[in-house]
Amino acid sequence: MNTQLPVEDTLPALHDGLNNNDVILVAPPGAGKSTRVPLALLQHSTFATRKIIMLQPRRIAARNIAHYLAKQLGEEVGQTVGYRIRGDSRVSKATRLEIVTEGILTRMLQNDPELSSVSLVIFDEFHERSMHADFSLALCLEVKDALRDDLRLLVMSATLDVSSLEKLLPNADSIACEGRGYPIETYYRPDATAGSIVDKTARLTLFAAAEHQGDILVFLPGQAEIRRCEKILAQSLSKGCQIHCLFSQQTLAAQEAALLPDPQGRRKIILATNIAETSLTIEGVSVVVDSGMQKGAIYQLNKGLTQLRSQMISKASAIQRAGRAGRLGPGVCYRLWSKEQHQRLAEHGQAEILTSDISPFLLEACVWGAQISEFALIDMPSDAQIAQAHSVLMGLQIIDANFQVTPHGKEVHSLGSQAHIATMLLKSSELSAGHRSLACALAALLEDKDPLGAQAGSLCYDRLTLLQQHKSHPLWRAIRQWHKKLACDVTHWPLEDTGVLLGFAFPHWIAKASDSGRYGLVDGTGAQLSEHDSLMGQSWLAVGQMMLTNSAQSNAKIMLAEPLSRQQIDKYFNHLIDSETRCEWDSSRSAIVTQSVQRLGRIVLKKMPSAKPSVEQITALWHKQIKERGVMSLPFNDAALQLIYRLRMAKEYLTDGQWPDVSEFGLLSNLHHWLMPYLHDVLSWQQLSKLDFYSLLFNQLDYASQQALNQLFPTKITVPSTSRISVQYDDVGGASLSVRMQEVYGLADTPSVARGKVKIQMILLSPAGRPLQQTQDLAGFWKGSYKEVQKEMKGRYQKHFWPDDPANAQATSKTKKKMSNTQ
């Protein structure tokens, strides 16, 4: 056994600390915390009679660590050291150290809240802040507090804000382990040339391979980037170099080939995702090439979908990646970014509980019998996350409005699968044994990796046909486990009902094609198929997997789906179909329309004209339209508008009398009084324009107010020529009179309204009706600038009267000749 690991120096303190307390162990990558500490604690007398459980956030790491530790003991996995991960376990009665992952520890706690067979729980790589680790730690703290004060907790991390963890474990001993100390030379090599992140990483890798000896570990965002980089490097590297890929959806053999030295001693280039940051020991690596990118899964609450996007890593991740080059000796790390960019990186990545769908977490909390807010968590999910998760679980009838688990919810939880998949498995049992077996296959397909890959399109049928033809496929292990759990031994699958089963799992993702080729889903979101997908053109789909691939894409990408017929929808999902009579505004017709609408969620199945809407519906829609457009957008004629302006001036200048408020706010606030009673039979804007708005408003006044308004704010004024000229009122509280100048000769003072409070703006016109002068001081005009007007107009309009003393001249609407004839 290797006794040279740095963590060896902390073992005495670790033993002493765990005698009486919990312990927080902080040790950098390569210190040996995952491989040395668990074996050392097996020798601890405190843990001799009960099991040690070690939680690992990654399946690939859990399996490899178990194999490594068993090898150190000279045993097979499943004896002293075993593991349990989803779909795979190697344990026996002799197992004393179990390495578990994902929800396994949570399941153990739910089944046995005392953890009666466990003496120590180790949380490895806690800095990754997986949701399961956060929640399992919270459950363990409750168990310690209420049931098992002798249960010990050991939290191990490479990089961690210890202060936040110490608040959860105030009595824990904190132990820090120094790293090995091999120097790592770091080079910042930003690449400003054109090309993708894959092209740039490949170029930097080829440079590093030429400059240095030893194996090279290359970090890339995801599987697709790894495969593209593999093709580029294969064309340039010598045959003496072996390229290996390392990501979660690989076979165990491929993973082991990447982790172990090449049996022929050839140089290795390992292209990996961030699963290679911690836990996994990759022998022989002395050079790291870091793209600085990772695939981050962010759950979009508004769409109910996970968005997978490439993003820059944190400083903590960059440190761990670089550390991979210095485990065996001095190393080199090339970073595809600048020092300035490095300074701007976040210190740590976000906790998964803040960026994920927390419905599995909420279900576990409800089964435990507690509210999420009652748990001791470093980071508490938002109210919006909790509300969205509550809505999802209620929609599946798993919990009720009071967060109580329903009988169906208890069945779902007992299956230990994702809620949607468990719902499908239970509903399939209501059909035939063949449907149940097909549901088992779909469950394995949805929970594990795609056997064909995204490039094969999204048709589920193709995957199921492959599985039927190859019973040795790795997915059959999961299928048989589901068969065993559901007591099903039938392998004949009614593939024509595959869409029905997917619809049982994801009823909110039943989709209908639109004219544009995209799909509208029951929950109101949009989705689309990849170009040339074989499902293109299908009217109805049951969708099993979708992904938002980037922030700019409004429609999700359909990853897995199956056709549905309308007959299947009517037969199996009729309970989701609602009919309602809808009264709504049709913008294209500017009219109120009433339709009987049949819909599946947000998908409209059928529309039919319906009877006349009720008075309440009509007035509600008109009120909404008028509010949105603005009350002054109503089709007032000129008389109605003039009345509104006169009433506004009356309210402003006259204190006696009860004048209505006809401001925009007042008109809108009192629609129910002056307008709505007259709209009961009005169904369109065209009909609305035929209303006599003048009468509707004028009749709001009593007789005395009507008389006062007409007297004090007249619509017409008799001028000296005896003509009746219209007064124009405006929306800023003014009044004007447009009249030919000859008709107001002899008028010495400017006319006014509102008992003389508002002088009328006199717009004096030429004989041709063009403005010559605007004034509110007629007397001053006659004495002043009239002379200039007279001089100019006398020559232009010789037939008209231009007196020298207009203030005392006779007004006329006639020419000079006609004036002479009448004298």
Secondary structure, DSSP 4 states (H G I P E B T S, - for coil): ----SGGGGGHHHHHHHHHHS-EEEE--TTSSTTTTHHHHHHT-GGGSSSEEEEEES-HHHHHHHHHHHHHHTT--TTSSEEEEETTEEE--TT--EEEEETTHHHHHHHH-TT-TTEEEEEETTGGG--HHHHHHHHHHHHHHHHT-TT-EEEEEESS--HHHHHHHSTTPEEEE-------EEEEE----SSS-HHHHHHHHHHHHHHH--SEEEEE-SSHHHHHHHHHHHHTTS-TTEEEEEE-TTS-HHHHHHHHSPPTT--EEEEEE-GGGSSS---TTEEEEEE--EEEEEEEETTTTEEEEEEEEPPHHHHHHHHHGGGSSS-EEEEESS-HHHHHTS-SSPPPGGGTS--HHHHHHHHHHT--GGGS--SSPPPHHHHHHHHHHHHHTTSB-TTSPBPHHHHHHHHHTS-HHHHHHHHHHTTS-HHHHHHHHHHHHHHHS--SS-GGG-SBHHHHHHHHHH-TTSTHHHHHHHHHHHTT-------GGGHHHHHHHH-GGGEEEE-TTS-EEETTS-EEEPPTT-TTTT-SEEEEEEEEB--TT-SSEEEEEEEE--HHHHHHHSGGGEEEEEEEEEETTTTEEEEEEEEEETTEEEEEEE-SPPPHHHHHHHHHHHHHHH-GGGS---HHHHHHHHHHHHHHHH--SS-----SHHHHHHTHHHHTGGG-TT--BHHHHTTS-HHHHHHTTS-HHHHHHHHHHS-SEEE-TTS-EEEEEE-TTS-EEEEEEGGGGTT--S--EETTTTEE-EEEEE-TTS-EEEEES-HHHHHHTTHHHHHHHHHHH-TTS---S-GGGSPP-SS-HHHHHHH-
